[in-house]
Amino acid sequence: FWLEGFRDFLALESGHSANTVEAYLRDLRRLGEFALARGVAEPGAVTRNDLRDFVYLLKDLGLSPATIRREVSAIRTYYGFLLGEGRVRDDPSDRLETPRRGRVLPEVLTVREIEALLAAPSLDDPLGWRDRALLELGYGAGMRVSELCGLGTADLLLAEQLVRVFGK
């Protein structure tokens, strides 16, 4: 499967870290074992269906979507290397789908933490009033910190009792 040449390509030509090189080689050894179990002795004989079945096997093994995405990345990089070296004529990984990246919900503050945050600015200081207003606005409107930091006095539409916010 020309893994030694691929290792050199990753480390020397692509400049990948040692951890990435080892992870990719481990992933490709797993693919090689899968292919050999199916009677496929060389990478040029691996079909798109073989690769799709391999990804399904990874899911059945309970690997995380992030790990499966890395395995698919290793396979794509490997076949790109093989094409460049003239070892294969076709890239069976060109339409290989990866699991979608899951969205993680952000951590939220408790009511007690929010109350402490809003009470933190000292109202004895004029800047404390500004800070308190920004915290109240950010919390009440669900604004991002970058949106709060981007506010200027031109964004305060006092006559209309509005604040113009730019961001997501």
Secondary structure, 3 states (H helix, E strand, C coil): CCHHHHHHHHHHHCCCCHHHHHHHHHHHHHHHHHHHHCCCCCHHHCCHHHHHHHHHHHHHCCCCHHHHHHHHHHHHHHHHHHHHHCCCCCCCCCCCCCCCCCCCCCCCCCHHHHHHHHHCCCCCCHHHHHHHHHHHHHHHHCCCHHHHHCCCHHHEECCCCEECCCCC
